Amino acid sequence: MPAVPAGYSSLGQGNKPSCFDRVKIGFTMGFTVGMVTGIVFGGFTAMRYGLRGRELISTVGKSVVSAGGTFGTFMAIGSAIRC
């Protein structure tokens, strides 16, 4: 993969993203990874308990939001520390 030219930025010529933008991106990436993790582990746990239908969707949904929020928060904090 070729290197990115110096001064290239999607925010304009030479502008770097602000600290708040980095924290938002960190939270978004963490929330996405947490959602996938919540779907996988929450789905296996709910199926292991024999849940079906509405109970399955409700349990997996709670797991997705919980895991996404937790991991997103930690990624946002990590991004804020690096600013």
C-alpha positions in Angstrom: 0.0 0.0 0.0 1.5 3.4 -1.0 2.3 5.9 1.7 0.0 8.8 2.3 1.5 12.1 1.0 2.6 14.6 3.6 -0.1 17.3 4.3 -3.0 15.1 3.1 -6.1 15.4 5.3 -9.8 15.0 4.7 -10.5 18.2 6.7 -8.6 20.5 4.4 -5.1 21.3 3.4 -2.8 20.5 6.4 -5.5 20.7 9.1 -5.4 18.1 11.7 -8.5 16.8 13.5 -9.2 18.4 16.8 -9.0 16.5 20.1 -12.8 16.4 20.2 -13.0 14.9 16.7 -10.4 12.2 17.8 -12.5 11.4 20.9 -15.7 11.1 18.7 -13.9 8.8 16.3 -12.5 6.7 19.1 -16.0 6.3 20.7 -17.5 5.4 17.3 -14.9 2.8 16.6 -15.1 1.3 20.1 -18.9 1.3 20.0 -18.8 -0.6 16.7 -16.4 -3.2 17.9 -18.4 -3.5 21.2 -21.6 -4.1 19.2 -20.1 -6.9 17.2 -18.7 -8.4 20.4 -22.1 -8.1 22.0 -23.9 -9.8 19.1 -21.5 -12.7 19.2 -21.2 -13.3 22.9 -24.8 -12.2 23.7 -26.2 -14.5 21.0 -24.3 -17.5 22.2 -25.3 -16.9 25.8 -29.0 -16.4 24.9 -29.0 -19.5 22.8 -27.3 -21.5 25.5 -30.1 -20.6 27.8 -32.6 -21.7 25.2 -34.2 -18.3 24.5 -36.2 -17.8 21.4 -38.1 -15.1 19.7 -38.6 -11.8 21.6 -36.6 -12.9 24.6 -33.6 -13.7 22.3 -33.8 -10.3 20.6 -34.2 -8.5 23.8 -31.3 -10.2 25.5 -29.0 -9.8 22.6 -30.0 -6.1 22.2 -29.2 -5.4 25.8 -25.9 -7.1 25.4 -25.1 -5.1 22.2 -25.8 -1.8 23.8 -24.0 -2.6 27.0 -20.8 -3.9 25.3 -20.9 -1.1 22.7 -21.2 1.6 25.3 -18.5 0.1 27.6 -15.9 -0.4 24.9 -16.8 2.9 23.2 -16.2 4.7 26.5 -12.9 3.1 27.1 -11.8 3.9 23.5 -12.9 7.5 23.9 -10.9 7.9 27.1 -7.9 6.3 25.4 -8.2 8.8 22.5 -8.5 11.7 24.9 -5.4 10.6 26.8 -3.4 10.6 23.5 -4.5 14.2 22.6 
